[in-house]
């Protein structure tokens, strides 16, 4: 494990959230198109606390994608300003909590804080760990030519190049195989 389990889970969640936007993996569809798709995403990532599950909350969560994507597009030093801004605006107050199947981990908002605020702060807290441990090179953009997805590389050998949004690794391997076969 590269980071604490809650940091890894939040980084994976943030990448998946960013990758729900239209234009990822060659898709023009928004994978977070409605409240049921938001519920599925939150349930898959064990999000606890308040959920309003209305259109305003859906739009708020969708609006985070651009801000989070920016964290993948900047260098480590620029990310510090973004993360500090996110925490400052939310009035974050880190604390240890335990709930459900999760052992002690960090939250920096109250459980009844709006979902958008909780997501934003949790992602900022995860990026604190990435920045402090000088592991920013574990974040990248998908290497597939037709994908705008982001990647969190938690592999031991730092070899992950493709996002998980559209099966990009398999698609690129098939294309490379076909190109080799056509050339041979």
C-alpha positions as CSV (number, residue, x, y, z in Angstrom):
1,X,0.0,0.0,0.0
2,X,1.4,3.4,-1.0
3,X,-0.9,5.5,1.1
4,X,-3.3,5.0,4.0
5,X,-6.4,3.1,2.9
6,X,-8.7,6.1,3.1
7,X,-6.3,8.2,1.0
8,X,-6.1,5.5,-1.7
9,X,-9.9,5.1,-1.6
10,X,-10.4,8.8,-2.0
11,X,-7.9,9.1,-4.8
12,X,-9.6,6.3,-6.7
13,X,-13.0,7.9,-6.1
14,X,-11.8,11.3,-7.3
15,X,-10.3,9.8,-10.5
16,X,-13.6,7.9,-11.1
17,X,-15.6,11.1,-10.5
18,X,-13.4,13.1,-12.9
19,X,-13.7,10.2,-15.4
20,X,-17.5,10.4,-15.4
21,X,-17.4,13.5,-17.5
22,X,-18.4,13.4,-21.2
23,X,-15.3,13.0,-23.5
24,X,-13.6,10.4,-21.4
25,X,-12.7,7.2,-23.1
26,X,-14.1,8.5,-26.4
27,X,-17.6,8.7,-25.0
28,X,-19.8,11.7,-25.5
29,X,-22.1,10.6,-22.6
30,X,-22.0,11.9,-19.1
31,X,-21.8,8.9,-16.8
32,X,-23.1,11.0,-13.9
33,X,-26.3,12.0,-15.8
34,X,-28.8,11.6,-13.0
35,X,-29.4,11.1,-9.3
36,X,-29.5,7.2,-9.5
37,X,-26.0,7.2,-11.1
38,X,-24.8,9.5,-8.3
39,X,-26.2,7.0,-5.7
40,X,-24.4,4.2,-7.4
41,X,-21.1,6.0,-7.4
42,X,-21.5,7.0,-3.8
43,X,-22.5,3.5,-2.7
44,X,-19.6,1.9,-4.7
45,X,-17.2,4.1,-2.7
46,X,-18.9,3.7,0.7
47,X,-19.7,7.4,1.1
48,X,-21.3,8.0,4.5
49,X,-23.1,11.0,5.9
50,X,-25.8,13.3,4.6
51,X,-27.1,12.8,1.1
52,X,-29.9,15.1,-0.2
53,X,-30.1,13.2,-3.5
54,X,-31.7,16.0,-5.5
55,X,-30.8,17.7,-8.7
56,X,-28.9,20.5,-6.9
57,X,-26.6,18.0,-5.1
58,X,-26.1,16.2,-8.4
59,X,-25.1,19.4,-10.1
60,X,-22.8,20.3,-7.2
61,X,-21.0,17.0,-7.4
62,X,-20.7,17.2,-11.2
63,X,-19.2,20.7,-10.8
64,X,-16.4,19.2,-8.7
65,X,-15.0,17.3,-11.7
66,X,-13.3,20.3,-13.4
67,X,-11.7,21.4,-10.1
68,X,-10.5,17.9,-9.4
69,X,-9.2,17.4,-12.9
70,X,-7.1,20.4,-12.5
71,X,-5.3,18.6,-9.7
72,X,-4.1,16.1,-12.3
73,X,-3.0,18.9,-14.7
74,X,-0.8,20.9,-12.4
75,X,2.5,20.2,-10.8
76,X,2.9,19.4,-7.1
77,X,3.7,23.0,-6.1
78,X,0.6,24.4,-7.9
79,X,-1.5,21.7,-6.3
80,X,-0.7,23.1,-2.9
81,X,-2.5,26.3,-3.6
82,X,-5.6,24.5,-5.0
83,X,-5.7,22.1,-2.0
84,X,-5.2,24.9,0.6
85,X,-8.0,26.9,-1.1
86,X,-10.4,23.9,-1.0
87,X,-9.7,23.3,2.7
88,X,-9.8,27.0,3.6
89,X,-13.2,27.6,1.9
90,X,-14.7,24.6,3.6
91,X,-13.4,25.5,7.1
92,X,-12.0,22.0,7.3
93,X,-11.2,20.6,10.8
94,X,-9.5,17.2,10.5
95,X,-10.6,14.5,13.0
96,X,-10.4,10.8,13.3
97,X,-13.7,8.8,12.8
98,X,-14.8,5.2,12.5
99,X,-18.0,4.1,10.8
100,X,-19.3,1.1,8.9
101,X,-16.5,-1.3,7.9
102,X,-13.9,1.5,8.0
103,X,-11.4,1.6,10.9
104,X,-10.1,4.9,12.1
105,X,-9.5,7.4,9.3
106,X,-9.7,11.1,8.7
107,X,-12.7,13.3,8.0
108,X,-12.4,17.0,8.0
109,X,-16.1,18.0,8.0
110,X,-19.1,17.1,10.1
111,X,-21.2,14.1,8.8
112,X,-24.2,16.4,8.1
113,X,-22.1,18.8,6.0
114,X,-23.4,19.0,2.4
115,X,-22.1,16.1,0.2
116,X,-20.3,18.4,-2.1
117,X,-18.4,20.0,0.8
118,X,-17.5,16.6,2.2
119,X,-16.3,15.2,-1.2
120,X,-14.3,18.3,-1.9
121,X,-12.6,18.3,1.5
122,X,-11.9,14.5,1.4
123,X,-10.2,14.8,-1.9
124,X,-8.2,17.8,-0.7
125,X,-7.1,15.7,2.3
126,X,-6.0,12.8,0.1
127,X,-4.0,15.2,-2.1
128,X,-2.3,16.4,1.1
129,X,-0.9,12.9,1.5
130,X,0.2,12.7,-2.1
131,X,1.9,16.1,-1.9
132,X,3.6,15.5,1.5
133,X,4.9,12.1,0.5
134,X,6.3,13.5,-2.8
135,X,4.2,10.9,-4.8
136,X,2.6,13.3,-7.3
137,X,4.0,11.3,-10.1
138,X,1.4,8.6,-9.3
139,X,-1.2,10.9,-10.9
140,X,-1.4,11.2,-14.6
141,X,-3.6,11.5,-17.7
142,X,-4.7,8.5,-19.6
143,X,-2.2,7.5,-22.3
144,X,-5.0,6.4,-24.8
145,X,-5.1,8.7,-27.8
146,X,-8.9,9.1,-27.6
147,X,-9.3,9.5,-23.9
148,X,-9.3,12.5,-21.6
149,X,-9.4,10.4,-18.4
150,X,-7.2,10.7,-15.3
151,X,-5.1,7.9,-13.7
152,X,-4.1,7.1,-10.1
153,X,-1.2,4.7,-10.2
154,X,-1.1,2.7,-7.0
155,X,0.9,-0.1,-8.6
156,X,4.1,-1.2,-7.0
157,X,6.1,-0.7,-10.2
158,X,4.5,2.6,-11.2
159,X,3.4,1.2,-14.5
160,X,-0.3,2.2,-14.8
161,X,-0.8,4.3,-18.0
162,X,-4.5,4.0,-18.7
163,X,-7.7,5.0,-16.9
164,X,-10.3,2.5,-15.8
165,X,-13.2,4.5,-17.4
166,X,-13.4,3.0,-20.8
167,X,-11.2,-0.1,-20.9
168,X,-8.5,2.0,-22.4
169,X,-5.6,-0.4,-21.7
170,X,-7.3,-3.3,-23.5
171,X,-8.4,-1.0,-26.4
172,X,-4.8,0.3,-26.9
173,X,-3.3,-3.2,-26.6
174,X,-5.7,-4.5,-29.3
175,X,-4.9,-1.6,-31.6
176,X,-1.1,-2.2,-31.1
177,X,-1.6,-5.9,-31.8
178,X,-3.6,-5.2,-35.0
179,X,-1.0,-2.7,-36.1
180,X,1.8,-5.2,-35.6
181,X,-0.2,-7.9,-37.5
182,X,-0.9,-5.5,-40.4
183,X,2.8,-4.6,-40.6
184,X,4.1,-8.2,-40.4
